[in-house]
Amino acid sequence: MDNPLNDPNSTLVKILTISDIVLSSIFALEALLKIIAYGLIFNRNVAYLKNGWNIIDITVVIISLTSLGITGDRLKIIKIFRLFRVLRPLRVISRNKGLRIGI
């Protein structure tokens, strides 16, 4: 829905900006709570960064928070990396065997 041709003062752009801030905050809070609960690296097999999906999650959170802090035209390329958010539903599918297609 985010399109560079959208009017920057339109209601759609304002709603997308607010939802981006809210969702990025929720994802950051989730990552922070998991880091507190599981430990970052040194908690044997359950540490947050021992799971590949969590590494993708923290990467998405860092990119999202970075893109929120960056304004201006010269660094809009960072917003492209937010496409990694698409990988989050894949994590749900990989954990739930009922959602997978049998081959």
N, C-alpha and C positions, 0 to 999 in steps of 0.2 A: 504494500500500500504506500510505502514511502517512495516518492518519486521526485526527482530533482526539478521537474516541471511544475510541481504543485506550488500554489501561491503560499509564500511563507506566513502570511497573515490569515490563512483560511482556518476554519474550525477543524478540518481534518488534520492539518499539521499540528495544531495545538493539542488535539486529543492524542495523536500519535506520540508527541513529545512527552505528555504527562504519563501515558501508559508505558513508555520506554523507561522513564524514571521509576515508576512504581514497580514494574517487573524486574528491572535491574536491581532495585533495592531488595526485593523479595528473594531473588536468586543469591545475592550477596549475603543476606541474612541466613539463608539455608546453608551456604558454604561455610560460613562462620560457625554456625551451630554444629555442623558435622565435624569441623576441625576441632572444636572444643570437646565434642563427645568422643571422637575416635583418635584424636591426636593427629598431628600433621604428618610426621614421617616415622617417628621412633616407637610406635606402639605395635610392634610385630606385624602380624598379618592383617589387622583391622585398621591400620593407619589410613588416613584420608588419601594420601598420595600413593598408596599401594594399589589402588583400584584405577584401572584405565579410564573408566567412565567419569570418575571424580576428577581426574586430570583434565579431561575435556571440559567438565563443568567449571573448574576454577579458571581455565583459560578463557572460557566464554564470559565469566564474571569479570575478569581483569580487563578484557577487551571492551565489555559493555561500560564499565566504570570509566575507563580511559576515554571512550568515545563521548561519554556524557561531559567529561571535563574539558574536552577539546572543542573549541569553537573556531570558526573561520573556514575558509574554503581550501586552504592548503593541505589540511590533514583529514579531509573527508574520506580518504581511502581506508581509514580505520573502520569506518562504518560497514565496509564490505565484509570484514572479518566477523561481524555479528551474525553472518549466515550460519556460523557454527551452532547457533541456537537450534537449528533444525535437527541436530544430532540428539537433542534431549529426548524426543519421543522414541528414538531408536533404543534408548536405554530401557524404557518401559517395555517395549516389545521384546527385547532380549531377555528380560527377567520373567515375563509372563508367557508360558508355553502355549496357552490357549489363543494368544494373538498371532502366533507364528503360523505360516502356511507349511503344511507337510509336503515333502517332496517324495 
